[in-house]
Amino acid sequence: MIFLKIIGIILLFIVIFFMVIILNNIKYKIELTYRQRKINYGVRMDLFLNIISIMAEGTNENVEIFVKILFFKKKLKTDFKQHRQDKIRIEGDMEDTSFHIVNTIEMISKYREYLGKFISIIKPKYVKIEGIYGFEDPYITGILSGFIGAISLLLPAHSIKLNPDFFNKIFNLEVKVEGKTRIILLIGITLKFLICNAYENIMTKLKAKFKKKSKMGKIKFKSSDEMKFD
């Protein structure tokens, strides 16, 4: 009985700990640069008045994760090193129009309501997005330019300075974002998005299936009428 009570107390403390984490405010800072086909990024999250910090630093080749509690810093063992093939694929995707810019824009436009809610939840106090971009097809560059202009309306004023280059194939990017949010709100919007997306996919498949059956029924009905006529 004593052993079970101890286990119960431990589980209770674990539940309380995670509840405090998801309900408490979390400060975050994200930095990312992409130049000369190389990605460098850093992510930092502070919890409990900066008592606990989680940090990640890396490139498109590897990443290192650290956990800091007060003055004690511990590096976590990770195995995120990318194979050379994956690295080439990432570089090619970022620089080539095969990155499906149009499809990505269409998808984001479809879920623009969730994007707006997500931005309002993460509450970025400071946003800096600067760079230059250009693709082989100037049409793609123009589409992306218009889309960036629309997205900039959701962010703090003068936070996006991305210049299009219609004559050269180039992609340089620098991103800095700081703010605070609550994990519980992120979990809520994510679950809502997944449920609604799954519902839309199911309804689309059902409509396609019903349409196919209806079409087959019309064909059979037409064939039977032709046989009677003969």
CYANA upper distance limits for C-alpha pairs under 8 A (distance plus 0.5 A):
  1 MET  CA      5 LYS  CA      6.73
  2 ILE  CA      6 ILE  CA      6.74
  3 PHE  CA      7 ILE  CA      6.78
  4 LEU  CA      8 GLY  CA      6.54
  5 LYS  CA      9 ILE  CA      6.61
  6 ILE  CA     10 ILE  CA      6.69
  7 ILE  CA     11 LEU  CA      6.64
  8 GLY  CA     12 LEU  CA      6.56
  9 ILE  CA     13 PHE  CA      6.72
 10 ILE  CA     14 ILE  CA      6.75
 11 LEU  CA     15 VAL  CA      6.66
 12 LEU  CA     16 ILE  CA      6.63
 13 PHE  CA     17 PHE  CA      6.47
 14 ILE  CA     18 PHE  CA      6.78
 15 VAL  CA     19 MET  CA      6.57
 16 ILE  CA     20 VAL  CA      6.60
 17 PHE  CA     21 ILE  CA      6.82
 18 PHE  CA     22 ILE  CA      6.74
 19 MET  CA     23 LEU  CA      6.53
 20 VAL  CA     24 ASN  CA      6.12
 21 ILE  CA     25 ASN  CA      8.45
 21 ILE  CA     47 LEU  CA      7.98
 21 ILE  CA    183 ILE  CA      7.98
 22 ILE  CA    182 ARG  CA      6.76
 22 ILE  CA    183 ILE  CA      5.15
 22 ILE  CA    184 ILE  CA      5.49
 23 LEU  CA    182 ARG  CA      6.56
 23 LEU  CA    183 ILE  CA      7.14
 23 LEU  CA    184 ILE  CA      6.36
 24 ASN  CA     47 LEU  CA      8.24
 24 ASN  CA     48 PHE  CA      8.12
 24 ASN  CA    182 ARG  CA      6.57
 24 ASN  CA    183 ILE  CA      8.27
 25 ASN  CA     47 LEU  CA      7.68
 25 ASN  CA    180 LYS  CA      6.90
 25 ASN  CA    181 THR  CA      5.99
 25 ASN  CA    182 ARG  CA      5.46
 25 ASN  CA    183 ILE  CA      8.31
 26 ILE  CA     45 MET  CA      7.03
 26 ILE  CA     46 ASP  CA      6.30
 26 ILE  CA     47 LEU  CA      5.83
 26 ILE  CA     48 PHE  CA      8.37
 26 ILE  CA    180 LYS  CA      5.81
 26 ILE  CA    181 THR  CA      5.90
 26 ILE  CA    182 ARG  CA      6.44
 26 ILE  CA    183 ILE  CA      8.10
 27 LYS  CA     45 MET  CA      6.06
 27 LYS  CA     46 ASP  CA      5.63
 27 LYS  CA     47 LEU  CA      7.37
 27 LYS  CA    178 GLU  CA      8.12
 27 LYS  CA    179 GLY  CA      6.33
 27 LYS  CA    180 LYS  CA      4.72
 27 LYS  CA    181 THR  CA      7.18
 28 TYR  CA     43 VAL  CA      7.85
 28 TYR  CA     44 ARG  CA      6.02
 28 TYR  CA     45 MET  CA      4.91
 28 TYR  CA     46 ASP  CA      6.92
 28 TYR  CA    178 GLU  CA      6.23
 28 TYR  CA    179 GLY  CA      6.15
 28 TYR  CA    180 LYS  CA      6.37
 29 LYS  CA     42 GLY  CA      8.49
 29 LYS  CA     43 VAL  CA      6.27
 29 LYS  CA     44 ARG  CA      5.67
 29 LYS  CA     45 MET  CA      7.12
 29 LYS  CA    176 LYS  CA      7.92
 29 LYS  CA    177 VAL  CA      6.22
 29 LYS  CA    178 GLU  CA      4.99
 29 LYS  CA    179 GLY  CA      7.31
 30 ILE  CA     41 TYR  CA      7.99
 30 ILE  CA     42 GLY  CA      6.36
 30 ILE  CA     43 VAL  CA      5.14
 30 ILE  CA     44 ARG  CA      7.09
 30 ILE  CA    175 VAL  CA      8.08
 30 ILE  CA    176 LYS  CA      6.12
 30 ILE  CA    177 VAL  CA      5.63
 30 ILE  CA    178 GLU  CA      6.99
 31 GLU  CA     41 TYR  CA      5.92
 31 GLU  CA     42 GLY  CA      5.66
 31 GLU  CA     43 VAL  CA      7.01
 31 GLU  CA    174 GLU  CA      8.16
 31 GLU  CA    175 VAL  CA      6.03
 31 GLU  CA    176 LYS  CA      5.04
 31 GLU  CA    177 VAL  CA      7.12
 32 LEU  CA     39 ILE  CA      7.67
 32 LEU  CA     40 ASN  CA      6.19
 32 LEU  CA     41 TYR  CA      4.67
 32 LEU  CA     42 GLY  CA      6.99
 32 LEU  CA    173 LEU  CA      8.29
 32 LEU  CA    174 GLU  CA      6.26
 32 LEU  CA    175 VAL  CA      5.49
 32 LEU  CA    176 LYS  CA      7.10
 33 THR  CA     39 ILE  CA      6.27
 33 THR  CA     40 ASN  CA      5.81
 33 THR  CA     41 TYR  CA      6.86
 33 THR  CA    172 ASN  CA      8.18
 33 THR  CA    173 LEU  CA      6.01
 33 THR  CA    174 GLU  CA      4.90
 33 THR  CA    175 VAL  CA      6.79
 34 TYR  CA     38 LYS  CA      6.05
 34 TYR  CA     39 ILE  CA      5.09
 34 TYR  CA     40 ASN  CA      7.07
 34 TYR  CA    171 PHE  CA      8.17
 34 TYR  CA    172 ASN  CA      5.95
 34 TYR  CA    173 LEU  CA      5.49
 34 TYR  CA    174 GLU  CA      7.00
 35 ARG  CA     39 ILE  CA      7.31
 35 ARG  CA    171 PHE  CA      7.81
 35 ARG  CA    172 ASN  CA      5.55
 35 ARG  CA    173 LEU  CA      7.25
 36 GLN  CA    172 ASN  CA      8.00
 37 ARG  CA     91 GLU  CA      6.29
 38 LYS  CA     59 THR  CA      7.62
 38 LYS  CA     60 ASN  CA      7.09
 38 LYS  CA     91 GLU  CA      8.29
 39 ILE  CA     59 THR  CA      5.57
 39 ILE  CA     60 ASN  CA      5.83
 40 ASN  CA     57 GLU  CA      8.27
 40 ASN  CA     58 GLY  CA      6.40
 40 ASN  CA     59 THR  CA      4.96
 40 ASN  CA     60 ASN  CA      7.56
 41 TYR  CA     57 GLU  CA      6.36
 41 TYR  CA     58 GLY  CA      6.14
 41 TYR  CA     59 THR  CA      6.76
 42 GLY  CA     55 MET  CA      7.85
 42 GLY  CA     56 ALA  CA      6.06
 42 GLY  CA     57 GLU  CA      4.93
 42 GLY  CA     58 GLY  CA      7.12
 43 VAL  CA     55 MET  CA      6.07
 43 VAL  CA     56 ALA  CA      5.58
 43 VAL  CA     57 GLU  CA      7.05
 44 ARG  CA     53 SER  CA      7.44
 44 ARG  CA     54 ILE  CA      6.22
 44 ARG  CA     55 MET  CA      4.92
 44 ARG  CA     56 ALA  CA      7.03
 45 MET  CA     53 SER  CA      6.04
 45 MET  CA     54 ILE  CA      5.69
 45 MET  CA     55 MET  CA      6.99
 46 ASP  CA     50 ASN  CA      5.40
 46 ASP  CA     51 ILE  CA      7.80
 46 ASP  CA     52 ILE  CA      6.37
 46 ASP  CA     53 SER  CA      4.94
 46 ASP  CA     54 ILE  CA      7.09
 47 LEU  CA     51 ILE  CA      6.76
 47 LEU  CA     52 ILE  CA      5.63
 47 LEU  CA     53 SER  CA      6.65
 48 PHE  CA     52 ILE  CA      6.80
 50 ASN  CA     70 LEU  CA      8.28
 51 ILE  CA     68 LYS  CA      8.40
 51 ILE  CA     69 ILE  CA      6.20
 51 ILE  CA     70 LEU  CA      5.66
 52 ILE  CA     67 VAL  CA      7.90
 52 ILE  CA     68 LYS  CA      6.19
 52 ILE  CA     69 ILE  CA      5.14
 52 ILE  CA     70 LEU  CA      7.04
 53 SER  CA     67 VAL  CA      6.32
 53 SER  CA     68 LYS  CA      5.46
 53 SER  CA     69 ILE  CA      7.01
 54 ILE  CA     65 ILE  CA      7.93
 54 ILE  CA     66 PHE  CA      6.40
 54 ILE  CA     67 VAL  CA      5.22
 54 ILE  CA     68 LYS  CA      6.87
 55 MET  CA     65 ILE  CA      6.16
 55 MET  CA     66 PHE  CA      5.57
 55 MET  CA     67 VAL  CA      6.87
 56 ALA  CA     63 VAL  CA      7.31
 56 ALA  CA     64 GLU  CA      6.07
 56 ALA  CA     65 ILE  CA      4.86
 56 ALA  CA     66 PHE  CA      6.78
 57 GLU  CA     63 VAL  CA      6.11
 57 GLU  CA     64 GLU  CA      5.79
 57 GLU  CA     65 ILE  CA      7.05
 58 GLY  CA     62 ASN  CA      6.04
 58 GLY  CA     63 VAL  CA      4.40
 58 GLY  CA     64 GLU  CA      6.46
 59 THR  CA     63 VAL  CA      6.78
 60 ASN  CA     82 GLN  CA      7.79
 60 ASN  CA     87 LYS  CA      7.16
 61 GLU  CA     80 PHE  CA      8.47
 61 GLU  CA     81 LYS  CA      6.00
 61 GLU  CA     82 GLN  CA      5.63
 61 GLU  CA     83 HIS  CA      8.21
 61 GLU  CA     87 LYS  CA      7.38
 62 ASN  CA     80 PHE  CA      6.04
 62 ASN  CA     81 LYS  CA      4.81
 62 ASN  CA     82 GLN  CA      6.82
 63 VAL  CA     78 THR  CA      8.25
 63 VAL  CA     80 PHE  CA      6.60
 63 VAL  CA     81 LYS  CA      7.55
 64 GLU  CA     75 LYS  CA      7.89
 64 GLU  CA     76 LEU  CA      7.95
 64 GLU  CA     78 THR  CA      7.46
 65 ILE  CA     75 LYS  CA      6.48
 65 ILE  CA     76 LEU  CA      6.11
 65 ILE  CA     77 LYS  CA      8.27
 65 ILE  CA     78 THR  CA      7.92
 66 PHE  CA     73 LYS  CA      7.28
 66 PHE  CA     74 LYS  CA      6.05
 66 PHE  CA     75 LYS  CA      4.88
 66 PHE  CA     76 LEU  CA      6.26
 67 VAL  CA     73 LYS  CA      6.30
 67 VAL  CA     74 LYS  CA      5.80
 67 VAL  CA     75 LYS  CA      6.95
 67 VAL  CA     76 LEU  CA      7.82
 68 LYS  CA     72 PHE  CA      6.05
 68 LYS  CA     73 LYS  CA      4.73
 68 LYS  CA     74 LYS  CA      6.74
 69 ILE  CA     73 LYS  CA      6.98
 82 GLN  CA     86 ASP  CA      6.67
 82 GLN  CA     87 LYS  CA      7.01
 83 HIS  CA     87 LYS  CA      6.89
 84 ARG  CA     88 ILE  CA      6.75
 85 GLN  CA     89 ARG  CA      6.74
 86 ASP  CA     90 ILE  CA      6.69
 87 LYS  CA     91 GLU  CA      6.73
 88 ILE  CA     92 GLY  CA      6.55
 89 ARG  CA     93 ASP  CA      6.57
 90 ILE  CA     94 MET  CA      6.71
 91 GLU  CA     95 GLU  CA      6.80
 92 GLY  CA     96 ASP  CA      6.24
 93 ASP  CA     97 THR  CA      8.00
 93 ASP  CA     98 SER  CA      6.80
 93 ASP  CA     99 PHE  CA      5.29
 94 MET  CA     99 PHE  CA      6.74
 94 MET  CA    171 PHE  CA      8.13
 95 GLU  CA     99 PHE  CA      8.15
 95 GLU  CA    135 PHE  CA      8.02
 95 GLU  CA    169 LYS  CA      8.09
 95 GLU  CA    170 ILE  CA      7.51
 95 GLU  CA    171 PHE  CA      6.95
 96 ASP  CA    135 PHE  CA      7.41
 96 ASP  CA    136 GLU  CA      8.18
 97 THR  CA    101 ILE  CA      7.23
 97 THR  CA    135 PHE  CA      6.81
 97 THR  CA    136 GLU  CA      7.51
 97 THR  CA    137 ASP  CA      8.10
 97 THR  CA    140 ILE  CA      8.14
100 HIS  CA    104 THR  CA      6.67
101 ILE  CA    105 ILE  CA      6.66
101 ILE  CA    140 ILE  CA      7.64
101 ILE  CA    144 LEU  CA      7.86
102 VAL  CA    106 GLU  CA      6.68
102 VAL  CA    140 ILE  CA      7.75
102 VAL  CA    143 ILE  CA      8.09
102 VAL  CA    144 LEU  CA      8.46
103 ASN  CA    107 MET  CA      6.68
104 THR  CA    108 ILE  CA      6.71
105 ILE  CA    109 SER  CA      6.50
105 ILE  CA    144 LEU  CA      8.24
105 ILE  CA    147 PHE  CA      7.73
106 GLU  CA    110 LYS  CA      6.62
107 MET  CA    111 TYR  CA      6.99
108 ILE  CA    112 ARG  CA      6.22
108 ILE  CA    115 LEU  CA      8.07
111 TYR  CA    115 LEU  CA      6.90
112 ARG  CA    116 GLY  CA      6.65
113 GLU  CA    117 LYS  CA      6.88
114 TYR  CA    118 PHE  CA      6.45
114 TYR  CA    189 ILE  CA      8.07
114 TYR  CA    193 PHE  CA      7.69
115 LEU  CA    119 ILE  CA      6.72
116 GLY  CA    120 SER  CA      6.77
116 GLY  CA    154 LEU  CA      7.22
117 LYS  CA    121 ILE  CA      6.64
117 LYS  CA    189 ILE  CA      8.26
118 PHE  CA    122 ILE  CA      6.80
118 PHE  CA    186 LEU  CA      7.96
118 PHE  CA    189 ILE  CA      7.62
119 ILE  CA    123 LYS  CA      6.69
119 ILE  CA    124 PRO  CA      7.84
119 ILE  CA    154 LEU  CA      8.01
119 ILE  CA    155 LEU  CA      8.27
120 SER  CA    124 PRO  CA      8.47
121 ILE  CA    181 THR  CA      6.79
121 ILE  CA    182 ARG  CA      8.26
121 ILE  CA    185 LEU  CA      7.23
121 ILE  CA    186 LEU  CA      7.60
122 ILE  CA    179 GLY  CA      7.30
122 ILE  CA    180 LYS  CA      6.62
122 ILE  CA    181 THR  CA      5.33
122 ILE  CA    182 ARG  CA      8.13
122 ILE  CA    186 LEU  CA      8.37
123 LYS  CA    179 GLY  CA      6.24
123 LYS  CA    180 LYS  CA      6.51
123 LYS  CA    181 THR  CA      6.83
124 PRO  CA    177 VAL  CA      7.04
124 PRO  CA    178 GLU  CA      6.06
124 PRO  CA    179 GLY  CA      4.73
124 PRO  CA    180 LYS  CA      7.29
125 LYS  CA    156 PRO  CA      8.29
125 LYS  CA    177 VAL  CA      8.27
125 LYS  CA    178 GLU  CA      6.37
125 LYS  CA    179 GLY  CA      5.42
125 LYS  CA    180 LYS  CA      8.40
126 TYR  CA    156 PRO  CA      8.07
126 TYR  CA    159 SER  CA      8.35
126 TYR  CA    176 LYS  CA      8.13
126 TYR  CA    177 VAL  CA      6.12
126 TYR  CA    178 GLU  CA      5.61
126 TYR  CA    179 GLY  CA      7.17
127 VAL  CA    155 LEU  CA      8.05
127 VAL  CA    156 PRO  CA      7.45
127 VAL  CA    159 SER  CA      5.80
127 VAL  CA    160 ILE  CA      8.21
127 VAL  CA    175 VAL  CA      8.14
127 VAL  CA    176 LYS  CA      6.30
127 VAL  CA    177 VAL  CA      5.10
127 VAL  CA    178 GLU  CA      7.12
128 LYS  CA    159 SER  CA      5.38
128 LYS  CA    160 ILE  CA      6.60
128 LYS  CA    161 LYS  CA      8.42
128 LYS  CA    174 GLU  CA      8.17
128 LYS  CA    175 VAL  CA      6.12
128 LYS  CA    176 LYS  CA      5.50
128 LYS  CA    177 VAL  CA      6.90
129 ILE  CA    159 SER  CA      6.64
129 ILE  CA    160 ILE  CA      5.24
129 ILE  CA    161 LYS  CA      6.56
129 ILE  CA    162 LEU  CA      7.53
129 ILE  CA    173 LEU  CA      7.82
129 ILE  CA    174 GLU  CA      6.25
129 ILE  CA    175 VAL  CA      5.06
129 ILE  CA    176 LYS  CA      7.02
130 GLU  CA    160 ILE  CA      6.52
130 GLU  CA    161 LYS  CA      5.15
130 GLU  CA    162 LEU  CA      5.62
130 GLU  CA    173 LEU  CA      6.42
130 GLU  CA    174 GLU  CA      5.73
130 GLU  CA    175 VAL  CA      7.08
131 GLY  CA    161 LYS  CA      7.14
131 GLY  CA    162 LEU  CA      5.35
131 GLY  CA    163 ASN  CA      6.91
131 GLY  CA    171 PHE  CA      8.04
131 GLY  CA    172 ASN  CA      5.69
131 GLY  CA    173 LEU  CA      4.86
131 GLY  CA    174 GLU  CA      6.52
132 ILE  CA    162 LEU  CA      5.93
132 ILE  CA    163 ASN  CA      5.24
132 ILE  CA    164 PRO  CA      6.28
132 ILE  CA    165 ASP  CA      7.33
132 ILE  CA    170 ILE  CA      7.55
132 ILE  CA    171 PHE  CA      6.35
132 ILE  CA    172 ASN  CA      5.88
132 ILE  CA    173 LEU  CA      7.17
133 TYR  CA    141 THR  CA      8.00
133 TYR  CA    162 LEU  CA      7.85
133 TYR  CA    163 ASN  CA      7.01
133 TYR  CA    164 PRO  CA      5.66
133 TYR  CA    165 ASP  CA      6.31
133 TYR  CA    169 LYS  CA      7.84
133 TYR  CA    170 ILE  CA      5.74
133 TYR  CA    171 PHE  CA      4.90
133 TYR  CA    172 ASN  CA      6.90
134 GLY  CA    138 PRO  CA      7.93
134 GLY  CA    141 THR  CA      6.19
134 GLY  CA    164 PRO  CA      6.32
134 GLY  CA    165 ASP  CA      5.16
134 GLY  CA    166 PHE  CA      6.30
134 GLY  CA    167 PHE  CA      7.74
134 GLY  CA    168 ASN  CA      6.28
134 GLY  CA    169 LYS  CA      5.26
134 GLY  CA    170 ILE  CA      5.46
134 GLY  CA    171 PHE  CA      6.85
135 PHE  CA    140 ILE  CA      7.23
135 PHE  CA    141 THR  CA      6.36
135 PHE  CA    165 ASP  CA      8.36
135 PHE  CA    166 PHE  CA      7.79
135 PHE  CA    168 ASN  CA      7.32
135 PHE  CA    169 LYS  CA      5.17
135 PHE  CA    170 ILE  CA      7.18
136 GLU  CA    168 ASN  CA      7.69
136 GLU  CA    169 LYS  CA      6.19
137 ASP  CA    141 THR  CA      7.30
138 PRO  CA    142 GLY  CA      6.65
138 PRO  CA    166 PHE  CA      5.71
138 PRO  CA    167 PHE  CA      7.86
139 TYR  CA    143 ILE  CA      6.78
140 ILE  CA    144 LEU  CA      6.71
141 THR  CA    145 SER  CA      6.63
141 THR  CA    164 PRO  CA      7.09
141 THR  CA    165 ASP  CA      7.94
141 THR  CA    166 PHE  CA      7.01
142 GLY  CA    146 GLY  CA      6.88
142 GLY  CA    164 PRO  CA      8.19
142 GLY  CA    166 PHE  CA      8.33
143 ILE  CA    147 PHE  CA      6.78
144 LEU  CA    148 ILE  CA      6.57
145 SER  CA    149 GLY  CA      6.86
145 SER  CA    163 ASN  CA      8.49
145 SER  CA    164 PRO  CA      7.01
146 GLY  CA    150 ALA  CA      6.99
147 PHE  CA    151 ILE  CA      6.77
148 ILE  CA    152 SER  CA      6.56
148 ILE  CA    162 LEU  CA      8.49
149 GLY  CA    153 LEU  CA      7.58
150 ALA  CA    154 LEU  CA      8.28
151 ILE  CA    155 LEU  CA      7.77
152 SER  CA    156 PRO  CA      8.19
152 SER  CA    157 ALA  CA      8.18
152 SER  CA    159 SER  CA      7.97
152 SER  CA    160 ILE  CA      6.81
153 LEU  CA    157 ALA  CA      8.09
155 LEU  CA    159 SER  CA      7.35
165 ASP  CA    169 LYS  CA      8.08
165 ASP  CA    170 ILE  CA      8.08
181 THR  CA    185 LEU  CA      8.24
182 ARG  CA    186 LEU  CA      7.23
183 ILE  CA    187 ILE  CA      6.62
184 ILE  CA    188 GLY  CA      6.66
185 LEU  CA    189 ILE  CA      6.80
186 LEU  CA    190 THR  CA      6.52
187 ILE  CA    191 LEU  CA      6.57
188 GLY  CA    192 LYS  CA      6.69
189 ILE  CA    193 PHE  CA      6.59
190 THR  CA    194 LEU  CA      6.68
191 LEU  CA    195 ILE  CA      6.56
192 LYS  CA    196 CYS  CA      6.57
193 PHE  CA    197 ASN  CA      6.43
194 LEU  CA    198 ALA  CA      6.51
195 ILE  CA    199 TYR  CA      6.62
196 CYS  CA    200 GLU  CA      6.65
197 ASN  CA    201 ASN  CA      6.73
198 ALA  CA    202 ILE  CA      6.70
199 TYR  CA    203 MET  CA      6.66
200 GLU  CA    204 THR  CA      6.53
201 ASN  CA    205 LYS  CA      6.73
202 ILE  CA    206 LEU  CA      6.67
203 MET  CA    207 LYS  CA      6.55
204 THR  CA    208 ALA  CA      6.65
205 LYS  CA    209 LYS  CA      6.55
206 LEU  CA    210 PHE  CA      6.52
207 LYS  CA    211 LYS  CA      6.48
208 ALA  CA    212 LYS  CA      6.63
209 LYS  CA    213 LYS  CA      6.76
210 PHE  CA    214 SER  CA      6.54
211 LYS  CA    215 LYS  CA      6.61
212 LYS  CA    216 MET  CA      6.70
213 LYS  CA    217 GLY  CA      6.60
214 SER  CA    218 LYS  CA      6.82
215 LYS  CA    219 ILE  CA      6.85
216 MET  CA    220 LYS  CA      6.78
217 GLY  CA    221 PHE  CA      6.60
218 LYS  CA    222 LYS  CA      6.55
219 ILE  CA    223 SER  CA      6.67
220 LYS  CA    224 SER  CA      6.73
221 PHE  CA    225 ASP  CA      6.84
222 LYS  CA    226 GLU  CA      6.84
223 SER  CA    227 MET  CA      6.86
224 SER  CA    228 LYS  CA      6.85
225 ASP  CA    229 PHE  CA      6.74
226 GLU  CA    230 ASP  CA      6.78
